[in-house]
Amino acid sequence: MAYKDWIGNFWEPTKSVFTSFLNRLGLAWWVKIITASPICIYYFGPFISDREARNLQGGYIEDLIHEGATVTNLEIKCCQPSQLTVDIDLIDVD
């Protein structure tokens, strides 16, 4: 087994455990996307670093646009969202 293969086999399961650990501490990175149509907030993640989140954000934007959403804002942030999708239209403000 080549060194590169060995590292890949070791890192992938380790990365998942480490990402979960960071997320429990509120230290993981997330892609936050706000859309206007429908009016929603979407969180994609968790990620170990902001670099990883930035590298993957394009795929999430493409998926939302493909589903007919209009993306109005994007933010890469270190957080721990309580919901992955928030439909603003369904929130009762009374």
DSSP file (Angstrom, degrees, kcal/mol; ACC not computed):
  #  RESIDUE AA STRUCTURE BP1 BP2  ACC     N-H-->O    O-->H-N    N-H-->O    O-->H-N    TCO  KAPPA ALPHA  PHI   PSI    X-CA   Y-CA   Z-CA
    1    1 A M              0   0    0      0, 0.0     2,-0.0     0, 0.0     0, 0.0   0.000 360.0 360.0 360.0 129.7    0.0    0.0    0.0
    2    2 A A     >  -     0   0    0      1,-0.1     4,-2.4     4,-0.0     5,-0.2  -0.337 360.0-115.5 -70.8 153.5    1.4    3.4   -1.0
    3    3 A Y  H  > S+     0   0    0      1,-0.2     4,-2.6     2,-0.2     5,-0.2   0.897 116.1  53.5 -55.8 -44.2    1.9    6.0    1.6
    4    4 A K  H  > S+     0   0    0      1,-0.2     4,-2.2     2,-0.2    -1,-0.2   0.896 109.7  48.1 -61.0 -41.4   -0.7    8.3    0.0
    5    5 A D  H  > S+     0   0    0      2,-0.2     4,-2.6     1,-0.2    -1,-0.2   0.901 110.7  51.8 -64.8 -41.0   -3.3    5.5    0.1
    6    6 A W  H  X S+     0   0    0     -4,-2.4     4,-1.9     2,-0.2    -2,-0.2   0.927 110.1  48.1 -62.3 -45.7   -2.4    4.8    3.8
    7    7 A I  H  X S+     0   0    0     -4,-2.6     4,-3.2     1,-0.2     5,-0.2   0.921 112.3  49.7 -61.7 -44.4   -2.9    8.4    4.8
    8    8 A G  H  X S+     0   0    0     -4,-2.2     4,-2.0     1,-0.2    -2,-0.2   0.913 110.8  49.2 -61.0 -43.8   -6.2    8.6    2.9
    9    9 A N  H  < S+     0   0    0     -4,-2.6    -1,-0.2     1,-0.2    -2,-0.2   0.834 117.5  41.8 -65.0 -32.7   -7.5    5.4    4.6
   10   10 A F  H  X S+     0   0    0     -4,-1.9     4,-1.3    -5,-0.2    -2,-0.2   0.900 115.1  49.0 -78.0 -43.4   -6.5    6.8    8.0
   11   11 A W  H  X S+     0   0    0     -4,-3.2     4,-3.6    -5,-0.2     5,-0.3   0.881  98.6  63.2 -71.9 -41.0   -7.7   10.4    7.5
   12   12 A E  H  X S+     0   0    0     -4,-2.0     4,-1.6     1,-0.2    -1,-0.2   0.926 111.1  35.5 -57.1 -52.8  -11.2    9.9    6.2
   13   13 A P  H  > S+     0   0    0      0, 0.0     4,-1.7     0, 0.0    -1,-0.2   0.876 119.7  51.5 -67.9 -33.3  -12.6    8.1    9.3
   14   14 A T  H  X S+     0   0    0     -4,-1.3     4,-2.7     1,-0.2    -2,-0.2   0.897 106.6  54.4 -66.8 -40.4  -10.5   10.3   11.6
   15   15 A K  H  X S+     0   0    0     -4,-3.6     4,-2.8     1,-0.2     5,-0.2   0.897 106.4  51.7 -60.5 -42.2  -11.7   13.5    9.8
   16   16 A S  H  X S+     0   0    0     -4,-1.6     4,-2.1    -5,-0.3    -1,-0.2   0.918 112.0  45.3 -62.6 -44.6  -15.4   12.5   10.4
   17   17 A V  H  X S+     0   0    0     -4,-1.7     4,-2.1     2,-0.2    -2,-0.2   0.920 114.8  48.3 -64.5 -44.4  -14.8   11.9   14.2
   18   18 A F  H  X S+     0   0    0     -4,-2.7     4,-2.6     2,-0.2    -2,-0.2   0.898 110.7  50.9 -64.4 -41.8  -12.8   15.2   14.5
   19   19 A T  H  X S+     0   0    0     -4,-2.8     4,-2.4     2,-0.2    -1,-0.2   0.914 110.3  49.6 -62.5 -43.2  -15.5   17.2   12.6
   20   20 A S  H  X S+     0   0    0     -4,-2.1     4,-2.2     2,-0.2    -1,-0.2   0.894 110.5  51.1 -61.9 -40.1  -18.2   15.8   14.9
   21   21 A F  H  X S+     0   0    0     -4,-2.1     4,-1.4     2,-0.2    -2,-0.2   0.935 111.1  47.0 -62.5 -47.9  -16.0   16.7   17.9
   22   22 A L  H  X>S+     0   0    0     -4,-2.6     5,-3.1     1,-0.2     6,-0.7   0.896 110.9  53.3 -60.6 -40.1  -15.6   20.3   16.7
   23   23 A N  H ><5S+     0   0    0     -4,-2.4     3,-1.2     4,-0.2    -1,-0.2   0.906 105.0  53.0 -64.5 -41.7  -19.3   20.5   15.9
   24   24 A R  H 3<5S+     0   0    0     -4,-2.2    -1,-0.2     1,-0.3    -2,-0.2   0.830 111.0  48.2 -62.0 -30.9  -20.2   19.5   19.5
   25   25 A L  H 3<5S-     0   0    0     -4,-1.4    -1,-0.3    -5,-0.2    -2,-0.2   0.538 116.5-115.7 -84.5  -6.7  -18.0   22.2   20.8
   26   26 A G  T <<5S+     0   0    0     -3,-1.2    -3,-0.2    -4,-0.5    -2,-0.1   0.712  87.8 112.4  78.3  21.0  -19.5   24.8   18.4
   27   27 A L      < +     0   0    0     -5,-3.1    -4,-0.2    -6,-0.2     2,-0.1   0.350  43.2 107.1-108.5   4.4  -16.1   25.2   16.6
   28   28 A A        -     0   0    0     -6,-0.7    51,-1.5    51,-0.3     2,-0.3  -0.448  68.9-117.8 -81.5 158.8  -17.0   23.6   13.3
   29   29 A W  E     -AB  47  78A   0     18,-2.7    18,-2.0    49,-0.2     2,-0.3  -0.748  30.0-171.5 -98.6 144.6  -17.5   25.8   10.1
   30   30 A W  E     - B   0  77A   0     47,-2.9    47,-2.6    -2,-0.3     2,-0.6  -0.956  25.0-128.2-134.0 150.4  -20.7   26.0    8.2
   31   31 A V  E     -AB  44  76A   0     13,-3.0    13,-2.5    -2,-0.3     2,-0.6  -0.908  26.5-163.0 -95.7 119.4  -21.9   27.5    4.9
   32   32 A K  E     -AB  43  75A   0     43,-3.5    43,-2.5    -2,-0.6     2,-0.5  -0.927   8.9-176.4-106.5 119.8  -24.9   29.7    5.6
   33   33 A I  E     -AB  42  74A   0      9,-2.8     9,-3.1    -2,-0.6     2,-0.5  -0.970   9.5-161.0-121.0 128.9  -27.0   30.5    2.5
   34   34 A I  E     -AB  41  73A   0     39,-2.7    38,-2.9    -2,-0.5    39,-1.7  -0.910   9.8-164.7-107.8 133.9  -30.0   32.8    2.5
   35   35 A T  E   > -AB  40  71A   0      5,-2.5     5,-1.1    -2,-0.5    36,-0.2  -0.868  19.0-155.7-118.0 153.0  -32.5   32.6   -0.4
   36   36 A A  E   5S+A   39   0A   0     34,-2.9     3,-0.3    -2,-0.3    35,-0.1   0.707  81.9  64.5 -95.7 -25.7  -35.2   35.0   -1.4
   37   37 A S  E   5S+ B   0  70A   0     33,-0.6    33,-0.6     1,-0.6    -1,-0.3  -0.789 121.6  14.8-142.9  95.5  -37.4   32.6   -3.2
   38   38 A P  T   5S-     0   0    0      0, 0.0     2,-1.2     0, 0.0    -1,-0.6   0.576 102.8-125.4 -75.2 164.3  -38.3   30.7   -1.1
   39   39 A I  E   5 +A   36   0A   0     -3,-0.3    49,-1.6    -2,-0.2    50,-0.9  -0.675  59.0 136.3 -81.0 100.4  -37.3   32.9    1.9
   40   40 A C  E   < -AC  35  87A   0     -2,-1.2    -5,-2.5    -5,-1.1     2,-0.5  -0.942  51.3-137.1-142.9 160.3  -35.1   30.4    3.8
   41   41 A I  E     -AC  34  86A   0     45,-2.3    45,-2.9    -2,-0.3     2,-0.4  -0.995  25.4-168.1-118.2 126.7  -31.8   30.0    5.6
   42   42 A Y  E     -AC  33  85A   0     -9,-3.1    -9,-2.8    -2,-0.5     2,-0.5  -0.936   7.1-159.5-117.0 138.4  -29.8   26.9    4.8
   43   43 A Y  E     -A   32   0A   0     41,-2.9     2,-0.4    -2,-0.4   -11,-0.2  -0.972   7.3-172.1-116.0 130.9  -26.8   25.5    6.7
   44   44 A F  E     -A   31   0A   0    -13,-2.5   -13,-3.0    -2,-0.5     3,-0.1  -0.987  39.4  -3.0-122.4 130.7  -24.4   23.1    5.1
   45   45 A G  E     -     0   0A   0     -2,-0.4   -15,-0.1   -15,-0.2     2,-0.1  -0.980  38.6-127.0 158.3-158.6  -21.7   21.4    7.0
   46   46 A P  E     +     0   0A   0      0, 0.0     2,-0.3     0, 0.0   -16,-0.2   0.582  47.1 174.1 -82.1 160.6  -20.0   20.8    9.4
   47   47 A F  E     -A   29   0A   0    -18,-2.0   -18,-2.7    -2,-0.1     3,-0.1  -0.927  37.8-131.1-129.5 154.1  -16.5   21.4    8.1
   48   48 A I  S    S+     0   0    0     -2,-0.3     2,-0.3   -20,-0.2    -1,-0.1   0.841  89.8  15.1 -71.6 -34.2  -13.1   21.4    9.9
   49   49 A S  S  > S-     0   0    0    -20,-0.1     4,-1.8     1,-0.1     5,-0.1  -0.923  70.9-117.1-140.6 161.8  -12.0   24.7    8.3
   50   50 A D  H  > S+     0   0    0     -2,-0.3     4,-2.7     1,-0.2     5,-0.2   0.829 115.4  60.2 -66.7 -30.6  -13.3   27.7    6.5
   51   51 A R  H  > S+     0   0    0      2,-0.2     4,-2.3     1,-0.2    -1,-0.2   0.924 104.6  47.6 -62.0 -45.1  -11.2   26.7    3.6
   52   52 A E  H  > S+     0   0    0      1,-0.2     4,-1.2     2,-0.2    -1,-0.2   0.916 112.5  49.5 -62.6 -42.5  -13.0   23.4    3.3
   53   53 A A  H  X S+     0   0    0     -4,-1.8     4,-1.2     1,-0.2     3,-0.4   0.919 111.3  49.2 -62.5 -44.0  -16.3   25.1    3.5
   54   54 A R  H  < S+     0   0    0     -4,-2.7     4,-0.5     1,-0.2     3,-0.3   0.878 107.4  55.4 -63.4 -38.0  -15.3   27.6    0.8
   55   55 A N  H  < S+     0   0    0     -4,-2.3    -1,-0.2     1,-0.2    -2,-0.2   0.806 116.5  36.5 -64.8 -28.4  -14.1   24.9   -1.5
   56   56 A L  H >X S+     0   0    0     -4,-1.2     4,-1.0    -3,-0.4     3,-0.8   0.530  90.0  91.4-102.9  -7.7  -17.5   23.1   -1.3
   57   57 A Q  H 3X S+     0   0    0     -4,-1.2     4,-2.2    -3,-0.3     3,-0.2   0.831  78.0  64.3 -60.1 -34.2  -19.9   26.1   -1.2
   58   58 A G  H 3> S+     0   0    0     -4,-0.5     4,-2.6     1,-0.2    -1,-0.2   0.871  98.9  53.3 -59.1 -38.9  -20.3   26.2   -5.0
   59   59 A G  H <> S+     0   0    0     -3,-0.8     4,-2.1     2,-0.2    -1,-0.2   0.876 109.0  48.8 -64.5 -38.0  -22.0   22.8   -5.1
   60   60 A Y  H  X S+     0   0    0     -4,-1.0     4,-2.2    -3,-0.2    -2,-0.2   0.901 111.4  49.5 -68.8 -41.0  -24.5   23.9   -2.5
   61   61 A I  H  X S+     0   0    0     -4,-2.2     4,-2.6     2,-0.2     5,-0.2   0.938 110.9  50.3 -62.0 -46.6  -25.3   27.1   -4.5
   62   62 A E  H  X S+     0   0    0     -4,-2.6     4,-2.7     1,-0.2    -2,-0.2   0.917 109.7  50.8 -57.7 -44.9  -25.7   25.1   -7.7
   63   63 A D  H  X S+     0   0    0     -4,-2.1     4,-1.5     2,-0.2    -1,-0.2   0.916 111.7  46.8 -60.6 -44.4  -28.1   22.7   -6.0
   64   64 A L  H  <>S+     0   0    0     -4,-2.2     5,-2.6     2,-0.2    -1,-0.2   0.912 113.7  47.6 -66.3 -41.8  -30.3   25.5   -4.6
   65   65 A I  H ><5S+     0   0    0     -4,-2.6     3,-1.7     1,-0.2    -2,-0.2   0.906 109.1  54.6 -64.1 -41.1  -30.4   27.3   -7.9
   66   66 A H  H 3<5S+     0   0    0     -4,-2.7    -1,-0.2     1,-0.3    -2,-0.2   0.826 105.6  53.5 -61.0 -31.6  -31.2   24.1   -9.7
   67   67 A E  T 3<5S-     0   0    0     -4,-1.5    -1,-0.3    -5,-0.2    -2,-0.2   0.441 127.6-101.2 -82.8  -0.1  -34.1   23.7   -7.3
   68   68 A G  T < 5S+     0   0    0     -3,-1.7    -3,-0.2     1,-0.3     2,-0.1   0.519  74.1 142.6  96.3   6.7  -35.3   27.2   -8.3
   69   69 A A      < -     0   0    0     -5,-2.6     2,-0.6    -6,-0.2    -1,-0.3  -0.472  46.9-135.9 -80.3 152.5  -34.1   29.2   -5.3
   70   70 A T  E     -B   37   0A   0    -33,-0.6   -34,-2.9   -32,-0.2   -33,-0.6  -0.939  19.2-143.7-107.7 110.6  -32.7   32.7   -5.6
   71   71 A V  E     +B   35   0A   0     -2,-0.6   -36,-0.3   -36,-0.2     3,-0.1  -0.605  28.3 166.3 -77.7 126.7  -29.5   33.0   -3.5
   72   72 A T  E     +     0   0A   0    -38,-2.9     2,-0.3    -2,-0.4   -37,-0.2   0.650  61.7  15.3-112.3 -23.8  -29.2   36.4   -1.9
   73   73 A N  E     -B   34   0A   0    -39,-1.7   -39,-2.7     2,-0.0     2,-0.4  -0.996  53.9-169.9-154.9 145.7  -26.5   36.0    0.8
   74   74 A L  E     +B   33   0A   0     -2,-0.3     2,-0.4   -41,-0.2   -41,-0.2  -1.000   9.1 176.1-138.4 138.9  -23.8   33.5    1.7
   75   75 A E  E     -B   32   0A   0    -43,-2.5   -43,-3.5    -2,-0.4     2,-0.6  -0.997  22.5-148.3-144.0 137.2  -21.6   33.4    4.8
   76   76 A I  E     +B   31   0A   0     -2,-0.4     2,-0.3   -45,-0.2   -45,-0.2  -0.934  38.4 165.1-101.3 120.9  -19.0   31.0    6.0
   77   77 A K  E     -B   30   0A   0    -47,-2.6   -47,-2.9    -2,-0.6     2,-0.7  -0.976  44.8-122.3-143.3 153.0  -19.2   31.0    9.8
   78   78 A C  E     +B   29   0A   0     -2,-0.3     2,-0.3   -49,-0.2   -49,-0.2  -0.844  64.7 115.3 -90.7 112.7  -18.1   29.1   12.8
   79   79 A C        -     0   0    0    -51,-1.5   -51,-0.3    -2,-0.7   -53,-0.1  -0.890  64.6-117.5-160.8-174.4  -21.3   28.1   14.6
   80   80 A Q        -     0   0    0     -2,-0.3    -2,-0.1   -53,-0.1   -51,-0.0  -0.695  33.3-153.9-141.1  83.5  -23.6   25.3   15.7
   81   81 A P        -     0   0    0      0, 0.0     3,-0.1     0, 0.0   -55,-0.0  -0.301  10.7-153.0 -64.6 141.2  -27.0   25.7   14.0
   82   82 A S  S    S+     0   0    0      1,-0.2     2,-0.4     2,-0.0     0, 0.0   0.734  86.3  30.7 -83.3 -23.6  -30.0   24.3   15.8
   83   83 A Q        -     0   0    0      1,-0.1    -1,-0.2     3,-0.0     3,-0.1  -0.991  64.3-152.9-132.8 142.3  -31.8   23.8   12.5
   84   84 A L  S    S+     0   0    0     -2,-0.4   -41,-2.9     1,-0.3     2,-0.4   0.764  90.0  31.8 -84.9 -26.3  -30.3   23.1    9.1
   85   85 A T  E     -C   42   0A   0    -43,-0.2     2,-0.6     2,-0.0    -1,-0.3  -0.990  66.0-172.2-133.3 125.4  -33.1   24.7    7.1
   86   86 A V  E     -C   41   0A   0    -45,-2.9   -45,-2.3    -2,-0.4     2,-0.9  -0.961  10.6-156.4-118.3 113.8  -35.2   27.6    8.4
   87   87 A D  E >   -C   40   0A   0     -2,-0.6     3,-1.3   -47,-0.2     4,-0.4  -0.795   4.3-167.6 -91.4 104.3  -38.2   28.5    6.4
   88   88 A I  G >  S+     0   0    0    -49,-1.6     3,-1.3    -2,-0.9    -1,-0.2   0.826  83.6  64.5 -63.5 -32.8  -38.9   32.2    7.2
   89   89 A D  G 3  S+     0   0    0    -50,-0.9    -1,-0.3     1,-0.3   -49,-0.1   0.777 102.7  49.6 -60.8 -26.2  -42.3   32.0    5.5
   90   90 A L  G <  S+     0   0    0     -3,-1.3     2,-0.4     2,-0.1    -1,-0.3   0.497  84.2 107.8 -93.4  -4.8  -43.4   29.5    8.2
   91   91 A I    <   -     0   0    0     -3,-1.3     2,-0.6    -4,-0.4    -5,-0.0  -0.619  65.8-138.5 -79.0 127.5  -42.3   31.5   11.2
   92   92 A D        -     0   0    0     -2,-0.4    -2,-0.1     1,-0.1    -1,-0.0  -0.770  17.1-172.9 -86.5 117.1  -45.1   33.0   13.2
   93   93 A V              0   0    0     -2,-0.6    -1,-0.1     1,-0.2    -2,-0.0   0.481 360.0 360.0 -91.4  -3.4  -44.2   36.5   14.2
   94   94 A D              0   0    0      0, 0.0    -1,-0.2     0, 0.0    -2,-0.0   0.470 360.0 360.0 -79.3 360.0  -47.2   37.1   16.5
